[in-house]
Every structure is written in structure tokens, then in C-alpha cells.
Amino acid sequence: MARPRLHDDALRTRLLEVASRMISSDGESAVTVRKVAAEAGTSASAVYALFGSREALVAAVSDEGFRRFAEHLAAVGQGHDPAADLRALGGAYRKFALADPHFYRVMFYRAVAPADGGPAEAVDRPTFQVLHDAVARALAGAPPERVLSAAVGLWGLVHGLVSLELAGLLPGDESAREAAFDRAAGTVGPALLAG
């Protein structure tokens, strides 16, 4: 008979949420097993049972952020209009950042290394590859360096707009900020593709 699991996925998720908030607001050094456990309403032994170490917990926060981000991007899918796909990917990027701002900050501002030993350069991550592939479809036949340049430019545009919004620097309510995002992406995005 198998041993019953003492700690479930809900507790694991709660610990990742707590750790992501700590890293996002106070940096990686603020994370201790005891503090995370106490804030999550569990014991330090539960953290060790689920993650093995403080370092593995911190790396798992980055992994979870990229997993959630990849889910948002994958939900866009691929349609018949590459330009529409790119607009949808920008919207998915924004939606992820607003839904999970702590994970977003850990991934992009705190630069916590993922546990999977994956590539450190963002352009080598599977989540960037989704954007790169969509740009390649939009610029069919363009040289690889042109595709990469346009993809990095579009990423910078969306990332900058989202970062301004998360910092509270875009005026208006949610619908006004979303409209400003759409207008800016719709104006500057095609220019980046055109080169």
C-alpha cells in the first residue's frame, strides 16, 4: 500500500504564491523557509517535503511563473492571420502580467534562475519562441536576423507597456489602460514589423 501524501498541490501552490510575493516585494534574500511556511499557514517541514530546500523553492517560483506564462500564450493558438495572432499574444502577455504580477516581477525584474537549468537568455526560452514563430509567420521569407530583431522589438514594446501599467504610471481605469495598450501596440507594432 502506498504512503498517503501529506502535502497536496494546493499547499504547493500556496507556498509558491507566498514566496513569489516575498521575492517580488523584498528580493530573493527575503525568502526563508520559516517565513514562507508561517505566511502560508504550514510548517517548515512541509516546505522541505515539497521542495527539498530554500533554493529549490525559489527556483520553483520562477518555473511556476514561466509555466503560467506559457499557458496564457498557448491559449492564443495560431489562426490564419499572423498579425491578429501577434495582437492576441500581446494581449495574453498583458493578461498574464496583470493576473500574476508577483510571478511576472520574479521572472523579469528579479531574474530568479529557473530550476530546470533552462537557458538564461530570454530569447532562448520556449515562451519567447512562441513570439518568434508568430513573427516569422508574419514576415514569411524574411532573414532570421530580421525576424529576431522584430520579435525583440515587439517584446520590448509589450513589456514596456505592461511594466508602465504595473507601476501605476498609465492613467485611467482598467478599460482605459487596455485601450491605451491596444492603441500603442496597434500603432507601433506594425512599424516594428515593417522595419
N, C-alpha and C positions, 0 to 999 in steps of 0.2 A: 504494500500500500504506500502510495506517495505521501510525502510530508505535506501538510497543508501550507499554503502560502501565508506568511504572517503579514506581509505588506502588499497592498494591491496597486494597480495602476493609478487609481485616484490619488493615493498618497504620493506616489512618484510625481505625478503632475503637479500636485500642490507644492511639493518641495522645489520643483523646477521654477514654478511661478514665484515663490518666495525668494529663491536665490537670484532670479532674473531681476526682480525689483531692487534687491540689495546691490547687485553689480551695477545696474543702471544708474542708481542714485549715488552710490558711495564708492564704486570701484570694486575690483576683484578682491582686493585685500580686506574689504569689509566682511567678506563671507567667512564665517566659521561654522563648523558642523553644529555646534551647540546653538548658535543664534538662529540658524536656519530651522533646526529642529524645534526650538521653542516657538518661533513665529508660526510654524506650520502645525503646532499642537501635537508634536510627537517626540520621540526620544532620539538621542544621537545614535543609538544602536540601529534605529530604523534607517537613518541616512546611510550608515555604513553597510547595512544589509542590502540596500537598494543600489548604492553607487560604489561602495568599496573604499572611497577616500574623498576628501575635500576636493582635491584636484580633479577627480573624475566627475564629481558633481558639477563643478564649474564648467568643465568641458561639455558635459551633457546639456547645460543651459544653451550653449552655442549650437550644439547639434539639434536640440529641440526647436530653436528659432529657425534654423535653416530648413528643418522638416516642415514646419508650419508654413514658411515662406514658399517652399516648393509646392505644397498643396494648393495654395492660392494661385500660383502661376499655372499649375497643371489644370486647374478648373477652367481656365480660359479656353484651352483646346486650340485647334487650328481650323480656321474656316477658309473660305475661298478668297477673302480679301486680306492680303498681308497687312495693309495699312490699318484696317479695322482690328486685326489681331494685335498689332503694336499698341493701339489705343487701349485695347482691353487689358493688355499686360501692364500698361502704366496704371490703369485703374486698380488692377489686382495688387500691384506694388503698394499703392496708397492704402488700399483697404487693409492689407496685412499690417502695415505700419501703424495705422490708427487702431486696429483691433488688438495688437500686441506690441505696444510701444516699448515696453521694457525689453522684450526679446530683440526688437529692432535695434535699440540702442546698444545692447550687448554685442550684437552681430556687427554693427557698422561703426560704433563710436568707441566701444571698449575693446574691440578686436580680440575677443577671447578666442583662443585657438580651439577648433573642434577636436573631439576625442578621436574621430576616425582617421586622424593623420592626413586628412584631405589637404588639397593644395592651399597654400597660404594666399596666393594671388586670387583675388576675386574673379578675374576673368577666366580662371580655370575651374570654377565651381559649376556644378550642374545647373544651379539657378541662373547663372549668367548665360550659360549655354542656351537656355530657352529663349532669352532675348536675342542672342547672337543668331540663332537659327531663324527667328522671325525676321530679323533684319536681312539675313541672307535671302529669304524668300521675297522680301520687298525690293531688294536690289539684285534680283536674279542676274547672274552673269558678271557681277562686279568683282574686282580683285579682292582677295581675302583681307588685305590691309585696309581697304575701303570699308568693307563690312565691319571689321573690328572697330575702326575709327567711328563709324556711325553708331554702332552699338554702345560704345563707351560714352559717346556724346549724349545719346538718348538716356542712358542710365544716369549720367550726371544731371541731366535736366530733371528727370523724375525724382531722383534722390534729393536734389536741392529743393525742389518744391515741397516735397514731403517733410524734409528737415525744417524748413521755414514754418510749415504748418504745425509740426510737433512742438516747436519752440514758442508757439503762440504769436508768431510775427505776421501772420496773414489775417487781415481784417474780416469781419463778418461772422455770420453763423455757419453751421455745417454746410448748408446748401450753397451759400455764397462762396465758401472756400472751395467746395467741389467744383463749382462753375469756374472759378478763377484757375484752378488746376487744369480743367478741361480746355479752357481758352489758351492758356500758356502752352500746354502740351500740343494743342492743335495748331498753334502759330509757329512755335519754334521747332517742333518735331519734324515737320516736313522739310524745313530748311536744313536741318541736320542730315536728313536722308539725301537731300539734293546735293549736299556737299558744298 
